[in-house]
Amino acid sequence: MSRNSKLISDNLREEIAKELGVYEQVKKDGGSWGNVSAKDCGNIVTKAIEIANRSVEK
């Protein structure tokens, strides 16, 4: 899989970032995710995995 492949949609990533309070930083930076910390990115991925696991269980 190439490095640029999307693992989660932009909409889902933004929704999770808003829920975690990270999206304000992205908006402040003009839509760039470059200044979002690795910890926050990890939290977004963790939340996306939780959502995926719940949908598989249903």
mmCIF file of the C-alpha atoms, coordinates in Angstrom:
data_MODEL
# 
_entry.id   MODEL 
# 
loop_
_atom_site.group_PDB 
_atom_site.id 
_atom_site.type_symbol 
_atom_site.label_atom_id 
_atom_site.label_alt_id 
_atom_site.label_comp_id 
_atom_site.label_asym_id 
_atom_site.label_entity_id 
_atom_site.label_seq_id 
_atom_site.pdbx_PDB_ins_code 
_atom_site.Cartn_x 
_atom_site.Cartn_y 
_atom_site.Cartn_z 
_atom_site.occupancy 
_atom_site.B_iso_or_equiv 
_atom_site.pdbx_formal_charge 
_atom_site.auth_seq_id 
_atom_site.auth_comp_id 
_atom_site.auth_asym_id 
_atom_site.auth_atom_id 
_atom_site.pdbx_PDB_model_num 
ATOM 1  C CA . MET A 1 1  ? 0.000   0.000  0.000  1.00 0.00 ? 1  MET A CA 1 
ATOM 2  C CA . SER A 1 2  ? 1.408   3.378  -0.933 1.00 0.00 ? 2  SER A CA 1 
ATOM 3  C CA . ARG A 1 3  ? 2.142   5.954  1.713  1.00 0.00 ? 3  ARG A CA 1 
ATOM 4  C CA . ASN A 1 4  ? -0.486  8.301  0.281  1.00 0.00 ? 4  ASN A CA 1 
ATOM 5  C CA . SER A 1 5  ? -3.340  5.789  0.469  1.00 0.00 ? 5  SER A CA 1 
ATOM 6  C CA . LYS A 1 6  ? -6.277  6.935  2.547  1.00 0.00 ? 6  LYS A CA 1 
ATOM 7  C CA . LEU A 1 7  ? -7.006  4.588  5.411  1.00 0.00 ? 7  LEU A CA 1 
ATOM 8  C CA . ILE A 1 8  ? -9.883  6.670  6.750  1.00 0.00 ? 8  ILE A CA 1 
ATOM 9  C CA . SER A 1 9  ? -11.994 9.223  4.938  1.00 0.00 ? 9  SER A CA 1 
ATOM 10 C CA . ASP A 1 10 ? -11.389 12.925 5.408  1.00 0.00 ? 10 ASP A CA 1 
ATOM 11 C CA . ASN A 1 11 ? -14.902 13.291 6.818  1.00 0.00 ? 11 ASN A CA 1 
ATOM 12 C CA . LEU A 1 12 ? -14.359 10.615 9.471  1.00 0.00 ? 12 LEU A CA 1 
ATOM 13 C CA . ARG A 1 13 ? -10.950 12.039 10.396 1.00 0.00 ? 13 ARG A CA 1 
ATOM 14 C CA . GLU A 1 14 ? -12.413 15.539 10.773 1.00 0.00 ? 14 GLU A CA 1 
ATOM 15 C CA . GLU A 1 15 ? -15.376 14.248 12.784 1.00 0.00 ? 15 GLU A CA 1 
ATOM 16 C CA . ILE A 1 16 ? -13.094 12.415 15.199 1.00 0.00 ? 16 ILE A CA 1 
ATOM 17 C CA . ALA A 1 17 ? -10.733 15.399 15.424 1.00 0.00 ? 17 ALA A CA 1 
ATOM 18 C CA . LYS A 1 18 ? -13.671 17.639 16.332 1.00 0.00 ? 18 LYS A CA 1 
ATOM 19 C CA . GLU A 1 19 ? -14.787 15.151 18.985 1.00 0.00 ? 19 GLU A CA 1 
ATOM 20 C CA . LEU A 1 20 ? -11.285 15.076 20.469 1.00 0.00 ? 20 LEU A CA 1 
ATOM 21 C CA . GLY A 1 21 ? -10.842 18.854 20.287 1.00 0.00 ? 21 GLY A CA 1 
ATOM 22 C CA . VAL A 1 22 ? -8.005  18.699 17.757 1.00 0.00 ? 22 VAL A CA 1 
ATOM 23 C CA . TYR A 1 23 ? -9.775  20.155 14.735 1.00 0.00 ? 23 TYR A CA 1 
ATOM 24 C CA . GLU A 1 24 ? -9.479  23.744 15.966 1.00 0.00 ? 24 GLU A CA 1 
ATOM 25 C CA . GLN A 1 25 ? -5.706  23.492 15.437 1.00 0.00 ? 25 GLN A CA 1 
ATOM 26 C CA . VAL A 1 26 ? -6.252  22.197 11.900 1.00 0.00 ? 26 VAL A CA 1 
ATOM 27 C CA . LYS A 1 27 ? -8.672  25.035 11.116 1.00 0.00 ? 27 LYS A CA 1 
ATOM 28 C CA . LYS A 1 28 ? -6.262  27.569 12.593 1.00 0.00 ? 28 LYS A CA 1 
ATOM 29 C CA . ASP A 1 29 ? -3.519  26.229 10.304 1.00 0.00 ? 29 ASP A CA 1 
ATOM 30 C CA . GLY A 1 30 ? -5.669  26.574 7.195  1.00 0.00 ? 30 GLY A CA 1 
ATOM 31 C CA . GLY A 1 31 ? -6.610  22.904 6.930  1.00 0.00 ? 31 GLY A CA 1 
ATOM 32 C CA . SER A 1 32 ? -3.084  21.572 7.393  1.00 0.00 ? 32 SER A CA 1 
ATOM 33 C CA . TRP A 1 33 ? -2.620  18.566 9.659  1.00 0.00 ? 33 TRP A CA 1 
ATOM 34 C CA . GLY A 1 34 ? 1.135   19.206 9.899  1.00 0.00 ? 34 GLY A CA 1 
ATOM 35 C CA . ASN A 1 35 ? 1.063   20.794 13.359 1.00 0.00 ? 35 ASN A CA 1 
ATOM 36 C CA . VAL A 1 36 ? -1.167  18.157 14.956 1.00 0.00 ? 36 VAL A CA 1 
ATOM 37 C CA . SER A 1 37 ? 0.933   16.232 17.463 1.00 0.00 ? 37 SER A CA 1 
ATOM 38 C CA . ALA A 1 38 ? 1.768   12.567 16.988 1.00 0.00 ? 38 ALA A CA 1 
ATOM 39 C CA . LYS A 1 39 ? -0.116  11.837 20.211 1.00 0.00 ? 39 LYS A CA 1 
ATOM 40 C CA . ASP A 1 40 ? -3.275  13.488 18.877 1.00 0.00 ? 40 ASP A CA 1 
ATOM 41 C CA . CYS A 1 41 ? -2.924  11.678 15.544 1.00 0.00 ? 41 CYS A CA 1 
ATOM 42 C CA . GLY A 1 42 ? -2.572  8.433  17.468 1.00 0.00 ? 42 GLY A CA 1 
ATOM 43 C CA . ASN A 1 43 ? -5.734  9.230  19.408 1.00 0.00 ? 43 ASN A CA 1 
ATOM 44 C CA . ILE A 1 44 ? -7.572  9.825  16.122 1.00 0.00 ? 44 ILE A CA 1 
ATOM 45 C CA . VAL A 1 45 ? -6.404  6.461  14.792 1.00 0.00 ? 45 VAL A CA 1 
ATOM 46 C CA . THR A 1 46 ? -7.363  4.716  18.039 1.00 0.00 ? 46 THR A CA 1 
ATOM 47 C CA . LYS A 1 47 ? -10.850 6.209  17.881 1.00 0.00 ? 47 LYS A CA 1 
ATOM 48 C CA . ALA A 1 48 ? -11.213 5.209  14.206 1.00 0.00 ? 48 ALA A CA 1 
ATOM 49 C CA . ILE A 1 49 ? -10.263 1.631  15.100 1.00 0.00 ? 49 ILE A CA 1 
ATOM 50 C CA . GLU A 1 50 ? -12.840 1.613  17.908 1.00 0.00 ? 50 GLU A CA 1 
ATOM 51 C CA . ILE A 1 51 ? -15.507 2.808  15.462 1.00 0.00 ? 51 ILE A CA 1 
ATOM 52 C CA . ALA A 1 52 ? -14.503 0.160  12.914 1.00 0.00 ? 52 ALA A CA 1 
ATOM 53 C CA . ASN A 1 53 ? -14.588 -2.594 15.550 1.00 0.00 ? 53 ASN A CA 1 
ATOM 54 C CA . ARG A 1 54 ? -18.072 -1.541 16.677 1.00 0.00 ? 54 ARG A CA 1 
ATOM 55 C CA . SER A 1 55 ? -19.363 -1.612 13.106 1.00 0.00 ? 55 SER A CA 1 
ATOM 56 C CA . VAL A 1 56 ? -17.896 -5.107 12.546 1.00 0.00 ? 56 VAL A CA 1 
ATOM 57 C CA . GLU A 1 57 ? -19.528 -6.392 15.731 1.00 0.00 ? 57 GLU A CA 1 
ATOM 58 C CA . LYS A 1 58 ? -22.981 -5.291 14.542 1.00 0.00 ? 58 LYS A CA 1 
# 
